[in-house]
Amino acid sequence: MRVAIKKDIDDDITMIYFRMIEELTPCHIRVLNLLHNPIIWYENKGEKVPSMGSISQLVKRAFPELRGDDQFIKKVIHDLYNEGFINTESIMVMMSGDGMVTSRTTELGKGFIEFVSKVEF
């Protein structure tokens, strides 16, 4: 019985992920990837990891095209938080380097990142 329930839950999560692919923008997915592991994200780009700041500043530094568009950044973070993909909605709080580069993804968010990386569009 437990195996059947687990399979049903896995199928449900897959359906949620497909729905999220339809609803989230490419920017949502890029920000989610950044917040999953900021250190690796910056290293892969050949850039220095910020030493302190806010999540908002982390996002703006990673995606210069979003500078000056705080409302859009708040919307993207809000959407990811409401879908249960990240564990914080506070993006303006100043943090030390360790706090700033801590992963913000939930297990559901990590699963979505893995799912998206395997799906062929």
Biopython code that builds the backbone (N, CA, C, O; Angstrom):
import numpy as np
from Bio.PDB.StructureBuilder import StructureBuilder

atoms = [
    (1, "MET", "N", (0.821, -1.194, 0.000)),
    (1, "MET", "CA", (0.000, 0.000, 0.000)),
    (1, "MET", "C", (0.872, 1.268, 0.000)),
    (1, "MET", "O", (0.587, 2.216, -0.732)),
    (2, "ARG", "N", (1.934, 1.281, 0.823)),
    (2, "ARG", "CA", (2.810, 2.449, 0.880)),
    (2, "ARG", "C", (3.477, 2.732, -0.465)),
    (2, "ARG", "O", (3.647, 3.890, -0.846)),
    (3, "VAL", "N", (3.847, 1.686, -1.174)),
    (3, "VAL", "CA", (4.486, 1.856, -2.471)),
    (3, "VAL", "C", (3.520, 2.546, -3.434)),
    (3, "VAL", "O", (3.921, 3.435, -4.186)),
    (4, "ALA", "N", (2.258, 2.143, -3.414)),
    (4, "ALA", "CA", (1.256, 2.746, -4.290)),
    (4, "ALA", "C", (1.047, 4.217, -3.940)),
    (4, "ALA", "O", (0.928, 5.052, -4.836)),
    (5, "ILE", "N", (1.001, 4.539, -2.663)),
    (5, "ILE", "CA", (0.821, 5.928, -2.233)),
    (5, "ILE", "C", (2.027, 6.760, -2.656)),
    (5, "ILE", "O", (1.868, 7.880, -3.143)),
    (6, "LYS", "N", (3.227, 6.224, -2.472)),
    (6, "LYS", "CA", (4.449, 6.929, -2.855)),
    (6, "LYS", "C", (4.446, 7.200, -4.362)),
    (6, "LYS", "O", (4.813, 8.292, -4.798)),
    (7, "LYS", "N", (4.033, 6.208, -5.158)),
    (7, "LYS", "CA", (3.970, 6.395, -6.609)),
    (7, "LYS", "C", (2.958, 7.473, -6.958)),
    (7, "LYS", "O", (3.215, 8.300, -7.834)),
    (8, "ASP", "N", (1.794, 7.477, -6.277)),
    (8, "ASP", "CA", (0.786, 8.500, -6.532)),
    (8, "ASP", "C", (1.331, 9.889, -6.214)),
    (8, "ASP", "O", (1.099, 10.836, -6.966)),
    (9, "ILE", "N", (2.055, 10.015, -5.100)),
    (9, "ILE", "CA", (2.634, 11.305, -4.729)),
    (9, "ILE", "C", (3.674, 11.722, -5.757)),
    (9, "ILE", "O", (3.707, 12.883, -6.167)),
    (10, "ASP", "N", (4.522, 10.795, -6.177)),
    (10, "ASP", "CA", (5.526, 11.107, -7.202)),
    (10, "ASP", "C", (4.859, 11.571, -8.497)),
    (10, "ASP", "O", (5.320, 12.525, -9.124)),
    (11, "ASP", "N", (3.779, 10.905, -8.899)),
    (11, "ASP", "CA", (3.042, 11.311, -10.095)),
    (11, "ASP", "C", (2.445, 12.708, -9.915)),
    (11, "ASP", "O", (2.463, 13.518, -10.841)),
    (12, "ASP", "N", (1.922, 12.982, -8.730)),
    (12, "ASP", "CA", (1.359, 14.300, -8.444)),
    (12, "ASP", "C", (2.433, 15.380, -8.513)),
    (12, "ASP", "O", (2.202, 16.449, -9.078)),
    (13, "ILE", "N", (3.588, 15.112, -7.951)),
    (13, "ILE", "CA", (4.682, 16.083, -7.990)),
    (13, "ILE", "C", (5.113, 16.335, -9.429)),
    (13, "ILE", "O", (5.377, 17.477, -9.806)),
    (14, "THR", "N", (5.185, 15.288, -10.229)),
    (14, "THR", "CA", (5.527, 15.450, -11.644)),
    (14, "THR", "C", (4.504, 16.343, -12.340)),
    (14, "THR", "O", (4.873, 17.197, -13.147)),
    (15, "MET", "N", (3.240, 16.156, -12.039)),
    (15, "MET", "CA", (2.192, 16.996, -12.637)),
    (15, "MET", "C", (2.345, 18.451, -12.191)),
    (15, "MET", "O", (2.155, 19.369, -12.988)),
    (16, "ILE", "N", (2.687, 18.659, -10.920)),
    (16, "ILE", "CA", (2.931, 20.016, -10.417)),
    (16, "ILE", "C", (4.087, 20.638, -11.181)),
    (16, "ILE", "O", (4.008, 21.796, -11.593)),
    (17, "TYR", "N", (5.159, 19.882, -11.375)),
    (17, "TYR", "CA", (6.319, 20.401, -12.092)),
    (17, "TYR", "C", (5.965, 20.781, -13.524)),
    (17, "TYR", "O", (6.402, 21.827, -14.003)),
    (18, "PHE", "N", (5.190, 19.965, -14.213)),
    (18, "PHE", "CA", (4.774, 20.309, -15.576)),
    (18, "PHE", "C", (3.933, 21.582, -15.584)),
    (18, "PHE", "O", (4.070, 22.420, -16.476)),
    (19, "ARG", "N", (3.061, 21.723, -14.583)),
    (19, "ARG", "CA", (2.250, 22.941, -14.481)),
    (19, "ARG", "C", (3.150, 24.153, -14.260)),
    (19, "ARG", "O", (2.916, 25.217, -14.835)),
    (20, "MET", "N", (4.165, 23.995, -13.439)),
    (20, "MET", "CA", (5.074, 25.107, -13.154)),
    (20, "MET", "C", (5.904, 25.498, -14.377)),
    (20, "MET", "O", (6.227, 26.672, -14.559)),
    (21, "ILE", "N", (6.246, 24.525, -15.209)),
    (21, "ILE", "CA", (6.961, 24.838, -16.452)),
    (21, "ILE", "C", (6.105, 25.769, -17.308)),
    (21, "ILE", "O", (6.630, 26.671, -17.961)),
    (22, "GLU", "N", (4.811, 25.557, -17.307)),
    (22, "GLU", "CA", (3.897, 26.399, -18.079)),
    (22, "GLU", "C", (3.740, 27.783, -17.457)),
    (22, "GLU", "O", (3.579, 28.767, -18.180)),
    (23, "GLU", "N", (3.785, 27.875, -16.125)),
    (23, "GLU", "CA", (3.474, 29.128, -15.440)),
    (23, "GLU", "C", (4.679, 30.010, -15.151)),
    (23, "GLU", "O", (4.555, 31.234, -15.151)),
    (24, "LEU", "N", (5.830, 29.420, -14.908)),
    (24, "LEU", "CA", (6.999, 30.210, -14.554)),
    (24, "LEU", "C", (7.723, 30.692, -15.813)),
    (24, "LEU", "O", (7.716, 30.024, -16.848)),
    (25, "THR", "N", (8.338, 31.852, -15.699)),
    (25, "THR", "CA", (9.097, 32.409, -16.818)),
    (25, "THR", "C", (10.526, 31.864, -16.778)),
    (25, "THR", "O", (10.947, 31.310, -15.762)),
    (26, "PRO", "N", (11.268, 32.015, -17.865)),
    (26, "PRO", "CA", (12.683, 31.643, -17.817)),
    (26, "PRO", "C", (13.434, 32.389, -16.705)),
    (26, "PRO", "O", (14.361, 31.842, -16.109)),
    (27, "CYS", "N", (13.038, 33.619, -16.432)),
    (27, "CYS", "CA", (13.682, 34.380, -15.355)),
    (27, "CYS", "C", (13.451, 33.708, -14.003)),
    (27, "CYS", "O", (14.370, 33.642, -13.186)),
    (28, "HIS", "N", (12.245, 33.210, -13.757)),
    (28, "HIS", "CA", (11.968, 32.478, -12.517)),
    (28, "HIS", "C", (12.951, 31.315, -12.354)),
    (28, "HIS", "O", (13.506, 31.103, -11.276)),
    (29, "ILE", "N", (13.152, 30.581, -13.422)),
    (29, "ILE", "CA", (14.009, 29.395, -13.358)),
    (29, "ILE", "C", (15.469, 29.790, -13.175)),
    (29, "ILE", "O", (16.200, 29.121, -12.445)),
    (30, "ARG", "N", (15.901, 30.860, -13.822)),
    (30, "ARG", "CA", (17.273, 31.341, -13.628)),
    (30, "ARG", "C", (17.502, 31.798, -12.189)),
    (30, "ARG", "O", (18.540, 31.494, -11.601)),
    (31, "VAL", "N", (16.547, 32.521, -11.624)),
    (31, "VAL", "CA", (16.675, 32.983, -10.234)),
    (31, "VAL", "C", (16.654, 31.788, -9.289)),
    (31, "VAL", "O", (17.414, 31.755, -8.322)),
    (32, "LEU", "N", (15.799, 30.811, -9.552)),
    (32, "LEU", "CA", (15.755, 29.612, -8.717)),
    (32, "LEU", "C", (17.095, 28.891, -8.744)),
    (32, "LEU", "O", (17.581, 28.452, -7.701)),
    (33, "ASN", "N", (17.697, 28.765, -9.920)),
    (33, "ASN", "CA", (19.022, 28.138, -10.023)),
    (33, "ASN", "C", (20.069, 28.909, -9.234)),
    (33, "ASN", "O", (20.905, 28.314, -8.554)),
    (34, "LEU", "N", (20.024, 30.226, -9.325)),
    (34, "LEU", "CA", (20.955, 31.052, -8.554)),
    (34, "LEU", "C", (20.775, 30.821, -7.066)),
    (34, "LEU", "O", (21.757, 30.622, -6.350)),
    (35, "LEU", "N", (19.537, 30.843, -6.586)),
    (35, "LEU", "CA", (19.280, 30.717, -5.155)),
    (35, "LEU", "C", (19.503, 29.303, -4.626)),
    (35, "LEU", "O", (19.630, 29.088, -3.421)),
    (36, "HIS", "N", (19.549, 28.351, -5.542)),
    (36, "HIS", "CA", (19.827, 26.975, -5.128)),
    (36, "HIS", "C", (21.254, 26.838, -4.607)),
    (36, "HIS", "O", (21.480, 26.232, -3.560)),
    (37, "ASN", "N", (22.220, 27.402, -5.339)),
    (37, "ASN", "CA", (23.614, 27.343, -4.889)),
    (37, "ASN", "C", (24.366, 28.547, -5.460)),
    (37, "ASN", "O", (25.029, 28.441, -6.491)),
    (38, "PRO", "N", (24.254, 29.700, -4.774)),
    (38, "PRO", "CA", (24.895, 30.908, -5.293)),
    (38, "PRO", "C", (26.404, 30.768, -5.503)),
    (38, "PRO", "O", (26.943, 31.332, -6.455)),
    (39, "ILE", "N", (27.085, 30.041, -4.646)),
    (39, "ILE", "CA", (28.539, 29.892, -4.784)),
    (39, "ILE", "C", (28.877, 29.221, -6.107)),
    (39, "ILE", "O", (29.703, 29.730, -6.866)),
    (40, "ILE", "N", (28.253, 28.092, -6.389)),
    (40, "ILE", "CA", (28.497, 27.367, -7.644)),
    (40, "ILE", "C", (28.063, 28.225, -8.837)),
    (40, "ILE", "O", (28.747, 28.250, -9.860)),
    (41, "TRP", "N", (26.939, 28.923, -8.711)),
    (41, "TRP", "CA", (26.443, 29.751, -9.810)),
    (41, "TRP", "C", (27.493, 30.789, -10.191)),
    (41, "TRP", "O", (27.827, 30.937, -11.366)),
    (42, "TYR", "N", (28.016, 31.507, -9.194)),
    (42, "TYR", "CA", (29.021, 32.546, -9.474)),
    (42, "TYR", "C", (30.327, 31.936, -9.986)),
    (42, "TYR", "O", (30.944, 32.472, -10.907)),
    (43, "GLU", "N", (30.745, 30.823, -9.395)),
    (43, "GLU", "CA", (31.979, 30.169, -9.853)),
    (43, "GLU", "C", (31.854, 29.730, -11.309)),
    (43, "GLU", "O", (32.796, 29.885, -12.087)),
    (44, "ASN", "N", (30.703, 29.184, -11.679)),
    (44, "ASN", "CA", (30.490, 28.760, -13.072)),
    (44, "ASN", "C", (30.529, 29.939, -14.043)),
    (44, "ASN", "O", (30.872, 29.766, -15.213)),
    (45, "LYS", "N", (30.184, 31.117, -13.574)),
    (45, "LYS", "CA", (30.224, 32.323, -14.404)),
    (45, "LYS", "C", (31.596, 32.989, -14.370)),
    (45, "LYS", "O", (31.832, 33.968, -15.079)),
    (46, "GLY", "N", (32.512, 32.453, -13.535)),
    (46, "GLY", "CA", (33.840, 33.034, -13.418)),
    (46, "GLY", "C", (33.843, 34.353, -12.669)),
    (46, "GLY", "O", (34.723, 35.190, -12.867)),
    (47, "GLU", "N", (32.856, 34.531, -11.811)),
    (47, "GLU", "CA", (32.734, 35.776, -11.063)),
    (47, "GLU", "C", (32.989, 35.545, -9.582)),
    (47, "GLU", "O", (32.844, 34.433, -9.075)),
    (48, "LYS", "N", (33.367, 36.610, -8.906)),
    (48, "LYS", "CA", (33.612, 36.563, -7.470)),
    (48, "LYS", "C", (32.278, 36.495, -6.718)),
    (48, "LYS", "O", (31.325, 37.198, -7.051)),
    (49, "VAL", "N", (32.235, 35.639, -5.705)),
    (49, "VAL", "CA", (31.033, 35.506, -4.886)),
    (49, "VAL", "C", (30.931, 36.738, -3.992)),
    (49, "VAL", "O", (31.907, 37.097, -3.333)),
    (50, "PRO", "N", (29.762, 37.398, -3.956)),
    (50, "PRO", "CA", (29.617, 38.577, -3.103)),
    (50, "PRO", "C", (29.895, 38.249, -1.630)),
    (50, "PRO", "O", (29.590, 37.154, -1.157)),
    (51, "SER", "N", (30.472, 39.207, -0.925)),
    (51, "SER", "CA", (30.834, 38.965, 0.475)),
    (51, "SER", "C", (29.732, 39.362, 1.445)),
    (51, "SER", "O", (29.692, 38.847, 2.562)),
    (52, "MET", "N", (28.848, 40.250, 1.056)),
    (52, "MET", "CA", (27.700, 40.598, 1.889)),
    (52, "MET", "C", (26.681, 41.349, 1.053)),
    (52, "MET", "O", (26.976, 41.838, -0.037)),
    (53, "GLY", "N", (25.480, 41.426, 1.591)),
    (53, "GLY", "CA", (24.410, 42.124, 0.890)),
    (53, "GLY", "C", (23.077, 41.438, 1.135)),
    (53, "GLY", "O", (22.931, 40.672, 2.087)),
    (54, "SER", "N", (22.123, 41.710, 0.289)),
    (54, "SER", "CA", (20.791, 41.119, 0.401)),
    (54, "SER", "C", (20.553, 40.160, -0.764)),
    (54, "SER", "O", (21.318, 40.138, -1.727)),
    (55, "ILE", "N", (19.506, 39.384, -0.668)),
    (55, "ILE", "CA", (19.145, 38.495, -1.775)),
    (55, "ILE", "C", (18.825, 39.328, -3.018)),
    (55, "ILE", "O", (19.159, 38.935, -4.136)),
    (56, "SER", "N", (18.186, 40.463, -2.820)),
    (56, "SER", "CA", (17.897, 41.344, -3.937)),
    (56, "SER", "C", (19.181, 41.770, -4.645)),
    (56, "SER", "O", (19.241, 41.764, -5.874)),
    (57, "GLN", "N", (20.203, 42.139, -3.882)),
    (57, "GLN", "CA", (21.479, 42.535, -4.470)),
    (57, "GLN", "C", (22.163, 41.358, -5.158)),
    (57, "GLN", "O", (22.795, 41.523, -6.201)),
    (58, "LEU", "N", (22.033, 40.175, -4.571)),
    (58, "LEU", "CA", (22.599, 38.972, -5.168)),
    (58, "LEU", "C", (21.991, 38.737, -6.553)),
    (58, "LEU", "O", (22.701, 38.435, -7.513)),
    (59, "VAL", "N", (20.669, 38.879, -6.639)),
    (59, "VAL", "CA", (19.960, 38.687, -7.908)),
    (59, "VAL", "C", (20.356, 39.764, -8.917)),
    (59, "VAL", "O", (20.611, 39.460, -10.082)),
    (60, "LYS", "N", (20.406, 41.016, -8.477)),
    (60, "LYS", "CA", (20.766, 42.116, -9.385)),
    (60, "LYS", "C", (22.195, 41.977, -9.901)),
    (60, "LYS", "O", (22.484, 42.297, -11.054)),
    (61, "ARG", "N", (23.079, 41.501, -9.040)),
    (61, "ARG", "CA", (24.462, 41.322, -9.487)),
    (61, "ARG", "C", (24.551, 40.181, -10.499)),
    (61, "ARG", "O", (25.297, 40.268, -11.475)),
    (62, "ALA", "N", (23.794, 39.121, -10.266)),
    (62, "ALA", "CA", (23.808, 37.978, -11.183)),
    (62, "ALA", "C", (23.139, 38.305, -12.512)),
    (62, "ALA", "O", (23.561, 37.821, -13.562)),
    (63, "PHE", "N", (22.101, 39.122, -12.464)),
    (63, "PHE", "CA", (21.322, 39.443, -13.655)),
    (63, "PHE", "C", (21.211, 40.967, -13.794)),
    (63, "PHE", "O", (20.202, 41.554, -13.405)),
    (64, "PRO", "N", (22.232, 41.593, -14.341)),
    (64, "PRO", "CA", (22.245, 43.066, -14.451)),
    (64, "PRO", "C", (21.017, 43.644, -15.150)),
    (64, "PRO", "O", (20.633, 44.784, -14.888)),
    (65, "GLU", "N", (20.405, 42.869, -16.032)),
    (65, "GLU", "CA", (19.228, 43.367, -16.750)),
    (65, "GLU", "C", (18.045, 43.623, -15.811)),
    (65, "GLU", "O", (17.082, 44.287, -16.196)),
    (66, "LEU", "N", (18.114, 43.099, -14.578)),
    (66, "LEU", "CA", (17.033, 43.294, -13.610)),
    (66, "LEU", "C", (17.267, 44.491, -12.689)),
    (66, "LEU", "O", (16.386, 44.853, -11.909)),
    (67, "ARG", "N", (18.434, 45.099, -12.772)),
    (67, "ARG", "CA", (18.707, 46.280, -11.947)),
    (67, "ARG", "C", (17.687, 47.363, -12.272)),
    (67, "ARG", "O", (17.382, 47.622, -13.436)),
    (68, "GLY", "N", (17.171, 47.983, -11.230)),
    (68, "GLY", "CA", (16.179, 49.035, -11.428)),
    (68, "GLY", "C", (14.767, 48.511, -11.561)),
    (68, "GLY", "O", (13.839, 49.294, -11.766)),
    (69, "ASP", "N", (14.580, 47.211, -11.451)),
    (69, "ASP", "CA", (13.235, 46.623, -11.572)),
    (69, "ASP", "C", (12.914, 45.819, -10.312)),
    (69, "ASP", "O", (12.668, 44.614, -10.373)),
    (70, "ASP", "N", (12.920, 46.512, -9.168)),
    (70, "ASP", "CA", (12.693, 45.851, -7.883)),
    (70, "ASP", "C", (11.339, 45.152, -7.808)),
    (70, "ASP", "O", (11.228, 44.084, -7.207)),
    (71, "GLN", "N", (10.313, 45.741, -8.412)),
    (71, "GLN", "CA", (8.988, 45.124, -8.361)),
    (71, "GLN", "C", (8.972, 43.767, -9.066)),
    (71, "GLN", "O", (8.337, 42.823, -8.595)),
    (72, "PHE", "N", (9.669, 43.679, -10.188)),
    (72, "PHE", "CA", (9.724, 42.406, -10.906)),
    (72, "PHE", "C", (10.489, 41.367, -10.085)),
    (72, "PHE", "O", (10.065, 40.215, -9.994)),
    (73, "ILE", "N", (11.607, 41.767, -9.493)),
    (73, "ILE", "CA", (12.379, 40.832, -8.654)),
    (73, "ILE", "C", (11.514, 40.346, -7.494)),
    (73, "ILE", "O", (11.498, 39.153, -7.192)),
    (74, "LYS", "N", (10.804, 41.251, -6.849)),
    (74, "LYS", "CA", (9.910, 40.865, -5.739)),
    (74, "LYS", "C", (8.847, 39.882, -6.215)),
    (74, "LYS", "O", (8.519, 38.926, -5.512)),
    (75, "LYS", "N", (8.311, 40.119, -7.406)),
    (75, "LYS", "CA", (7.280, 39.229, -7.969)),
    (75, "LYS", "C", (7.848, 37.836, -8.215)),
    (75, "LYS", "O", (7.209, 36.839, -7.878)),
    (76, "VAL", "N", (9.032, 37.758, -8.795)),
    (76, "VAL", "CA", (9.658, 36.461, -9.069)),
    (76, "VAL", "C", (9.906, 35.712, -7.759)),
    (76, "VAL", "O", (9.583, 34.529, -7.653)),
    (77, "ILE", "N", (10.474, 36.389, -6.769)),
    (77, "ILE", "CA", (10.744, 35.759, -5.473)),
    (77, "ILE", "C", (9.440, 35.335, -4.816)),
    (77, "ILE", "O", (9.339, 34.231, -4.280)),
    (78, "HIS", "N", (8.444, 36.210, -4.858)),
    (78, "HIS", "CA", (7.134, 35.903, -4.276)),
    (78, "HIS", "C", (6.525, 34.649, -4.918)),
    (78, "HIS", "O", (6.009, 33.776, -4.220)),
    (79, "ASP", "N", (6.589, 34.569, -6.234)),
    (79, "ASP", "CA", (6.043, 33.401, -6.941)),
    (79, "ASP", "C", (6.775, 32.121, -6.524)),
    (79, "ASP", "O", (6.137, 31.108, -6.234)),
    (80, "LEU", "N", (8.104, 32.164, -6.494)),
    (80, "LEU", "CA", (8.886, 30.973, -6.121)),
    (80, "LEU", "C", (8.591, 30.562, -4.681)),
    (80, "LEU", "O", (8.507, 29.373, -4.374)),
    (81, "TYR", "N", (8.436, 31.531, -3.817)),
    (81, "TYR", "CA", (8.119, 31.255, -2.415)),
    (81, "TYR", "C", (6.717, 30.643, -2.292)),
    (81, "TYR", "O", (6.526, 29.649, -1.591)),
    (82, "ASN", "N", (5.750, 31.243, -2.972)),
    (82, "ASN", "CA", (4.374, 30.742, -2.897)),
    (82, "ASN", "C", (4.222, 29.342, -3.468)),
    (82, "ASN", "O", (3.358, 28.583, -3.030)),
    (83, "GLU", "N", (5.051, 28.996, -4.437)),
    (83, "GLU", "CA", (5.003, 27.642, -5.001)),
    (83, "GLU", "C", (5.761, 26.643, -4.137)),
    (83, "GLU", "O", (5.748, 25.444, -4.413)),
    (84, "GLY", "N", (6.420, 27.134, -3.096)),
    (84, "GLY", "CA", (7.140, 26.240, -2.193)),
    (84, "GLY", "C", (8.514, 25.847, -2.697)),
    (84, "GLY", "O", (9.093, 24.867, -2.227)),
    (85, "PHE", "N", (9.048, 26.611, -3.661)),
    (85, "PHE", "CA", (10.351, 26.281, -4.236)),
    (85, "PHE", "C", (11.517, 26.911, -3.486)),
    (85, "PHE", "O", (12.636, 26.401, -3.544)),
    (86, "ILE", "N", (11.268, 28.022, -2.775)),
    (86, "ILE", "CA", (12.304, 28.637, -1.944)),
    (86, "ILE", "C", (11.733, 28.863, -0.548)),
    (86, "ILE", "O", (10.518, 28.876, -0.355)),
    (87, "ASN", "N", (12.628, 29.042, 0.422)),
    (87, "ASN", "CA", (12.202, 29.107, 1.818)),
    (87, "ASN", "C", (12.201, 30.503, 2.419)),
    (87, "ASN", "O", (12.057, 30.651, 3.633)),
    (88, "THR", "N", (12.357, 31.515, 1.601)),
    (88, "THR", "CA", (12.331, 32.885, 2.114)),
    (88, "THR", "C", (11.681, 33.815, 1.114)),
    (88, "THR", "O", (11.797, 33.646, -0.100)),
    (89, "GLU", "N", (10.990, 34.808, 1.663)),
    (89, "GLU", "CA", (10.391, 35.826, 0.811)),
    (89, "GLU", "C", (11.029, 37.191, 1.096)),
    (89, "GLU", "O", (10.779, 38.166, 0.387)),
    (90, "SER", "N", (11.855, 37.241, 2.142)),
    (90, "SER", "CA", (12.528, 38.487, 2.529)),
    (90, "SER", "C", (13.785, 38.660, 1.683)),
    (90, "SER", "O", (14.755, 37.918, 1.838)),
    (91, "ILE", "N", (13.759, 39.640, 0.795)),
    (91, "ILE", "CA", (14.893, 39.792, -0.117)),
    (91, "ILE", "C", (15.688, 41.068, 0.121)),
    (91, "ILE", "O", (16.714, 41.279, -0.526)),
    (92, "MET", "N", (15.240, 41.915, 1.028)),
    (92, "MET", "CA", (15.910, 43.185, 1.259)),
    (92, "MET", "C", (16.792, 43.178, 2.511)),
    (92, "MET", "O", (17.487, 44.161, 2.769)),
    (93, "VAL", "N", (16.783, 42.101, 3.291)),
    (93, "VAL", "CA", (17.537, 42.016, 4.535)),
    (93, "VAL", "C", (19.021, 41.861, 4.232)),
    (93, "VAL", "O", (19.412, 40.982, 3.465)),
    (94, "MET", "N", (19.838, 42.706, 4.827)),
    (94, "MET", "CA", (21.292, 42.624, 4.652)),
    (94, "MET", "C", (21.832, 41.418, 5.419)),
    (94, "MET", "O", (21.403, 41.144, 6.539)),
    (95, "MET", "N", (22.771, 40.706, 4.810)),
    (95, "MET", "CA", (23.348, 39.502, 5.412)),
    (95, "MET", "C", (24.846, 39.486, 5.201)),
    (95, "MET", "O", (25.384, 40.171, 4.330)),
    (96, "SER", "N", (25.514, 38.674, 6.031)),
    (96, "SER", "CA", (26.940, 38.429, 5.807)),
    (96, "SER", "C", (27.074, 37.507, 4.601)),
    (96, "SER", "O", (26.079, 37.027, 4.059)),
    (97, "GLY", "N", (28.310, 37.268, 4.190)),
    (97, "GLY", "CA", (28.558, 36.406, 3.036)),
    (97, "GLY", "C", (27.955, 35.028, 3.179)),
    (97, "GLY", "O", (27.339, 34.520, 2.242)),
    (98, "ASP", "N", (28.124, 34.408, 4.352)),
    (98, "ASP", "CA", (27.585, 33.057, 4.548)),
    (98, "ASP", "C", (26.068, 33.040, 4.421)),
    (98, "ASP", "O", (25.506, 32.158, 3.772)),
    (99, "GLY", "N", (25.411, 34.003, 5.033)),
    (99, "GLY", "CA", (23.956, 34.060, 4.959)),
    (99, "GLY", "C", (23.458, 34.341, 3.562)),
    (99, "GLY", "O", (22.423, 33.829, 3.136)),
    (100, "MET", "N", (24.199, 35.148, 2.865)),
    (100, "MET", "CA", (23.800, 35.549, 1.522)),
    (100, "MET", "C", (23.908, 34.403, 0.520)),
    (100, "MET", "O", (23.111, 34.328, -0.415)),
    (101, "VAL", "N", (24.868, 33.521, 0.699)),
    (101, "VAL", "CA", (25.089, 32.461, -0.289)),
    (101, "VAL", "C", (24.558, 31.098, 0.161)),
    (101, "VAL", "O", (24.843, 30.081, -0.471)),
    (102, "THR", "N", (23.794, 31.078, 1.238)),
    (102, "THR", "CA", (23.152, 29.845, 1.679)),
    (102, "THR", "C", (22.053, 29.469, 0.686)),
    (102, "THR", "O", (21.342, 30.340, 0.184)),
    (103, "SER", "N", (21.915, 28.186, 0.407)),
    (103, "SER", "CA", (20.860, 27.731, -0.491)),
    (103, "SER", "C", (19.501, 28.117, 0.072)),
    (103, "SER", "O", (19.242, 27.953, 1.265)),
    (104, "ARG", "N", (18.652, 28.620, -0.779)),
    (104, "ARG", "CA", (17.290, 29.021, -0.390)),
    (104, "ARG", "C", (16.239, 28.061, -0.929)),
    (104, "ARG", "O", (15.046, 28.271, -0.707)),
    (105, "THR", "N", (16.652, 27.019, -1.626)),
    (105, "THR", "CA", (15.670, 26.111, -2.226)),
    (105, "THR", "C", (15.181, 25.084, -1.220)),
    (105, "THR", "O", (15.926, 24.616, -0.360)),
    (106, "THR", "N", (13.917, 24.753, -1.353)),
    (106, "THR", "CA", (13.305, 23.678, -0.572)),
    (106, "THR", "C", (13.527, 22.351, -1.305)),
    (106, "THR", "O", (14.077, 22.330, -2.406)),
    (107, "GLU", "N", (13.107, 21.271, -0.702)),
    (107, "GLU", "CA", (13.202, 19.977, -1.391)),
    (107, "GLU", "C", (12.372, 19.987, -2.667)),
    (107, "GLU", "O", (12.782, 19.421, -3.681)),
    (108, "LEU", "N", (11.221, 20.620, -2.623)),
    (108, "LEU", "CA", (10.379, 20.717, -3.825)),
    (108, "LEU", "C", (11.092, 21.536, -4.903)),
    (108, "LEU", "O", (11.042, 21.188, -6.083)),
    (109, "GLY", "N", (11.748, 22.610, -4.502)),
    (109, "GLY", "CA", (12.500, 23.429, -5.447)),
    (109, "GLY", "C", (13.680, 22.691, -6.042)),
    (109, "GLY", "O", (13.945, 22.797, -7.240)),
    (110, "LYS", "N", (14.393, 21.941, -5.207)),
    (110, "LYS", "CA", (15.517, 21.140, -5.708)),
    (110, "LYS", "C", (15.024, 20.106, -6.711)),
    (110, "LYS", "O", (15.644, 19.880, -7.750)),
    (111, "GLY", "N", (13.901, 19.484, -6.381)),
    (111, "GLY", "CA", (13.322, 18.507, -7.297)),
    (111, "GLY", "C", (12.918, 19.131, -8.623)),
    (111, "GLY", "O", (13.075, 18.514, -9.677)),
    (112, "PHE", "N", (12.396, 20.357, -8.572)),
    (112, "PHE", "CA", (12.006, 21.047, -9.797)),
    (112, "PHE", "C", (13.224, 21.359, -10.663)),
    (112, "PHE", "O", (13.185, 21.182, -11.880)),
    (113, "ILE", "N", (14.297, 21.819, -10.038)),
    (113, "ILE", "CA", (15.533, 22.097, -10.790)),
    (113, "ILE", "C", (16.010, 20.824, -11.485)),
    (113, "ILE", "O", (16.375, 20.855, -12.661)),
    (114, "GLU", "N", (16.007, 19.722, -10.770)),
    (114, "GLU", "CA", (16.434, 18.442, -11.359)),
    (114, "GLU", "C", (15.490, 18.029, -12.490)),
    (114, "GLU", "O", (15.938, 17.579, -13.544)),
    (115, "PHE", "N", (14.195, 18.183, -12.269)),
    (115, "PHE", "CA", (13.194, 17.828, -13.268)),
    (115, "PHE", "C", (13.378, 18.640, -14.546)),
    (115, "PHE", "O", (13.398, 18.082, -15.643)),
    (116, "VAL", "N", (13.513, 19.961, -14.401)),
    (116, "VAL", "CA", (13.672, 20.840, -15.561)),
    (116, "VAL", "C", (14.938, 20.503, -16.343)),
    (116, "VAL", "O", (14.962, 20.608, -17.569)),
    (117, "SER", "N", (15.981, 20.103, -15.637)),
    (117, "SER", "CA", (17.233, 19.782, -16.328)),
    (117, "SER", "C", (17.116, 18.503, -17.162)),
    (117, "SER", "O", (17.937, 18.271, -18.049)),
    (118, "LYS", "N", (16.111, 17.673, -16.888)),
    (118, "LYS", "CA", (15.954, 16.410, -17.618)),
    (118, "LYS", "C", (14.893, 16.478, -18.715)),
    (118, "LYS", "O", (14.872, 15.632, -19.608)),
    (119, "VAL", "N", (14.015, 17.475, -18.655)),
    (119, "VAL", "CA", (12.916, 17.568, -19.612)),
    (119, "VAL", "C", (13.424, 18.186, -20.913)),
    (119, "VAL", "O", (14.138, 19.189, -20.903)),
    (120, "GLU", "N", (13.045, 17.574, -22.024)),
    (120, "GLU", "CA", (13.379, 18.128, -23.333)),
    (120, "GLU", "C", (12.201, 18.947, -23.825)),
    (120, "GLU", "O", (11.066, 18.472, -23.870)),
    (121, "PHE", "N", (12.492, 20.192, -24.195)),
    (121, "PHE", "CA", (11.416, 21.094, -24.653)),
    (121, "PHE", "C", (11.377, 21.145, -26.151)),
    (121, "PHE", "O", (10.543, 21.846, -26.724)),
]
sb = StructureBuilder()
sb.init_structure("model")
sb.init_model(0)
sb.init_chain("A")
sb.init_seg("    ")
for serial, (resi, resn, name, xyz) in enumerate(atoms, 1):
    if name == "N":
        sb.init_residue(resn, " ", resi, " ")
    sb.init_atom(name, np.array(xyz, "f"), 0.0, 1.0, " ", f" {name:<3s}", serial, name[0])
structure = sb.get_structure()
